[in-house]
Amino acid sequence: MKLAEALCVRADLQKRIMQIEDRLKSVVKIQEGDVPITRMIARKDALTLEVGTLRNVLKVAAEKESRYSRNEIKYVRTVDTVKLRKKIDSLSAELRKVDLKIQESNWMFDLEPLT
């Protein structure tokens, strides 16, 4: 990945984070008695984005280097893949918990039909 590509990806991610922030701002206040399900959905979206991004980074960092001779350029990793995998695992576990809470709420609350 070239620097320009990385900057483009970064800009896209920042735009997505801003969209999530806007969504969060719109659900800061709720009516008394309502359950803030949207907060959990926003958290799920943020975790999904973060886990996906870290998995893509890990994929690139963990790629096997193919050098055919000693004269070719050798690349070194700038991230600790073991720590990155552990972080992805913990975030994935949190994502599963949030998803389960959303599903649980889905079974507990009925929406009133529109008349």
HUHUBEL-V122432 format. One record per backbone hydrogen bond with DSSP energy under -1.0 kcal/mol. CO is the residue of the C=O (numbers start at 1). NH is the residue of the N-H. If there is no record, write none. Layout:
# HUHUBEL-V122432
{{CO:NH} {CO:NH}}
This chain:
# HUHUBEL-V122432
{{2:6} {3:7} {4:8} {5:9} {6:10} {7:11} {8:12} {9:13} {10:14} {11:15} {12:16} {13:17} {14:18} {15:19} {16:20} {17:21} {18:22} {19:23} {20:24} {21:25} {22:26} {24:27} {25:28} {31:34} {35:37} {37:41} {38:42} {39:43} {40:44} {41:45} {42:46} {43:47} {44:48} {45:49} {46:50} {47:51} {48:52} {49:53} {50:54} {51:55} {52:56} {53:57} {54:58} {55:59} {56:60} {57:61} {58:62} {69:72} {80:84} {81:85} {82:86} {83:87} {84:88} {85:89} {86:90} {87:91} {88:92} {89:93} {90:94} {91:95} {92:96} {93:97} {94:98} {95:99} {96:100} {97:101} {98:102} {99:103} {100:104} {101:105} {102:106} {103:107} {104:108} {105:109}}
